[in-house]
């Protein structure tokens, strides 16, 4: 291997790469200019990246007013804050629902609360199409059910939940609803004014094209949860208690300004293309890859109709980690192998072995898809019969 | 051939600890034949210049391509401190052509006793 092949990056469900040029420029610019954030700096020479990001995200997710968008470090951080906030004051009687599709960002905070004896947890199964049906949710609700937390889009199967249908049922029963939008924000149209959800968590570094260290959540009713972080906000500083106004109620400490500059630029880039075009391209490329890979009998695809550009597969006769290694070193294709931090999905679909995951972004080209399909089929052809000795 | 440095590492779902190592020279095919003296080697020769995987149960596995200057090693975490020096030795001891294995074999035996004792409480 005299030279490494050019990189084909298909791990966008973890972190998108490359970023739009404007994102890199925004980070550079934000670091070069003096910080200007309301209440924290006098003068007005610089950009207020925090407000720009809030307005951009609110516009993309249809949040009104924008102050109901709260910034955090990432989706995991958001989910921890929301779960702890909605369950503040819960004792052993509280019942919480989640699903087998969920990421450890949801499962671990909930299991910790269950271990502490503060909640009773029910994990709902998913159907063959990779979704949890609203009927399954309704059947699991008890008079003690206080909260449901679920992923919007599965990071393993690429399936998208019917959060409208689930949310209506939950609200009919007075149950709060947190949606983990880590995989859907930036990929599909989301109207949080119309959806019956109490909170929606997002991250900046995936399909919103921001950088790591940014994320946030939408909160429908600020009074529905208690803040669990307290500190300086640059506002109402005589008060020794956390301001009740949004978003200061939940945003203590200095913001990640370069990160939020990147997030604003990333979201603005998405808006400049339009979600319809993003979805259309993703659907077409995903369908192409699935069609190609299905033609090779050694390849198993775990969901052949994903709603997101995420494809999980296995190749008979070769370990997933070996497939990932071969793709990376021989073809320059960056995929992801393993459990993808969603262990319960894998118990169902592959006995806990894990999968090879390909995930696309707006920047994935048709040529890259063709090269990836060819490479994976080549590995599959060579993996069977079983590995030979030298 | 020497290991220059490790460039990436992570804890794996199966409990192993993965490290990617950069090497001083491209791996010759003969290296994987050499490794057969110490464990099991499997190959997919038609992929790239040949994909190889060496497995030494309870110690570590090595995977790599002929001609590449990087390998991925998965250590059994509990005994990694005992086996990592032997990994380096495998690379530095390899020579093209006939190799005197006696010194490396002696070392393998000594480390093997300590690995057995650490994992199973006996040799």
Interface residues (C-beta under 8 A of the other chain):
Chain A: X1 X2 X318 X321 X322 X325 X326 X329 X330 X338 X339 X354 X378 X379 X382 X383 X387 X388 X389 X390
Chain B: X12 X13 X26 X29 X32 X33 X36 X41 X42 X43 X44 X45 X46 X47 X48 X49 X50 X51 X52 X53 X63 X64 X65 X67 X68 X69 X70 X72
